Amino acid sequence: MKKSLFYIILAIAIVVGLTGCSKNTSSKDNGDNEKTEFQVFEADVIEAGDGLLVGPDKDSPEYSSADKISVGLSDAGEIPETLKPGDRIKIYYYGNIAESYPAKISASRIELIGRNQIVDGIISLIDDIYHEDSGLNNSITMMAFDTGKLEGLSDTEIEIILAMAREEYGLEIVQGTFDELAEQGLIDKENLYFEKGILIEFKDVKIDRGKNKISCSISKWRSGLGAIGWDAKAELDGGEWIIKRDNIWIS
């Protein structure tokens, strides 16, 4: 009986030992015979190019290090060729996060897992009003956004929206309220005229991330006699944002 009990305990010890050894498959030798743990997190792409700037998800340990991380790609092998702002990606890496701003890591693998749909929805609302009354866009070189009322969006998401607008319209993108832009000399407050650009403003923004719905008031302003706006509702339907307008006004 004692021998049987001994062999049972021995068998359990062997199984536990093998299980413990299998956990080391997610680590690598750093060259000094020390093991470095394998890490993975999800993030939104802010900028893509020779390198990669991302905003890690708020519930990730990486976010506690920095809200922006510069990702080195030299060791990442094959990466998606079409990465762009707003893409959702999964990042695999070894080692520590370099303490800088943005923080820095070196990726061992990148996976494209989708899009930030709410960011795409806001861009669809911007595009909808940008192309309406195109005369207001005549000869502009700048697009300004009053982002103070974009409640429900993170700072990273707002930065992605600005990056996407810059890429889409080929214009200089700035942030500021009417008064702030006037203080910078961009808006002629006395004559109520924005010579170089247009100001797009959001108000009363409500975002339902679970149902991919956005409601807001949006306006485009060029001058005291050149502005448009409306209440808008946007909903994702089959991969496309459908926008409905109400209470349209023109000045």
Sequence and secondary structure as in RCSB ss.txt:
>XXXX:A:sequence
MKKSLFYIILAIAIVVGLTGCSKNTSSKDNGDNEKTEFQVFEADVIEAGDGLLVGPDKDSPEYSSADKISVGLSD
AGEIPETLKPGDRIKIYYYGNIAESYPAKISASRIELIGRNQIVDGIISLIDDIYHEDSGLNNSITMMAFDTGKL
EGLSDTEIEIILAMAREEYGLEIVQGTFDELAEQGLIDKENLYFEKGILIEFKDVKIDRGKNKISCSISKWRSGL
GAIGWDAKAELDGGEWIIKRDNIWIS
>XXXX:A:secstr
 HHHHHHHHHHHHHHHHHHHHHGGGGEEE SSS EEEEEEEEEEEEEESSSEEEEE TTSHHHHH S EEEE TT
S S  TT  TTEEEEEEEES  BSSSSEEEEEEEEEEEEE HHHHHHHHHHHHHHTTTGGGGTT  EEEEE TT 
TT  HHHHHHHHHHHHHHH SEEEE  HHHHHHTTSSBTTTTB SSEEEEEEEEEEEETTTTEEEEEEEEEEETT
EEEEEEEEEEEETTEEEEEEEEEEE 
